[in-house]
Amino acid sequence: MKKTIPDPLALPPDVAECSSALLDRAAANRALDYYLQDHKPPRQVGLATYAIPDNLNLEASLAQASDLLRCMVASASEAGNGLCGKQRDVVLSIVHLAELAKAYVDKSLDSLISH
C-alpha cells in the first residue's frame, strides 16, 4: 500500500529550545522585508485624512503648501518660546526645517509663475 502523506520530519531534540529563537528571527526578517522593501499596501482614497481634489493644479498646490508651511513655522515658533534646553532645540530645528522647505516651495512657485 502506498502512502500519500509523507512521514513527518525527524527533528533533533534541541529544536524545541531553539524554535522560539528561529521564530523570532523569522518574524524580524518578515518585518524588515516589509518596511525596507516598501511592500506597504496602497492607501485607499476613502481612508485619507484629507481629500485633495484631483483637478488641483501645480500652482495652487504649491501656494497651499507654502501657506501650510508658514502656519507650521508660526505654530512651532510659538511652541518653542515656552521651552528651554533640548526641547526648545528640537522645536526650533523643526522651525528651521519648515522654513527651508517653505523657501524651496516658494522658489518653485516663483519659477512656475515667471514662465
Secondary structure, 3 states (H helix, E strand, C coil): CCCCCCCCCCCCCCHHHHHHHHHHHHHHHHHHHHHHCCCCCCCCHHHCCCCCCCCCCHHHHHHHHHHHHHHHHHHHHHHHHCCCCHHHHHHHHHHHHHHHHHHHHHHHHHHHHHC
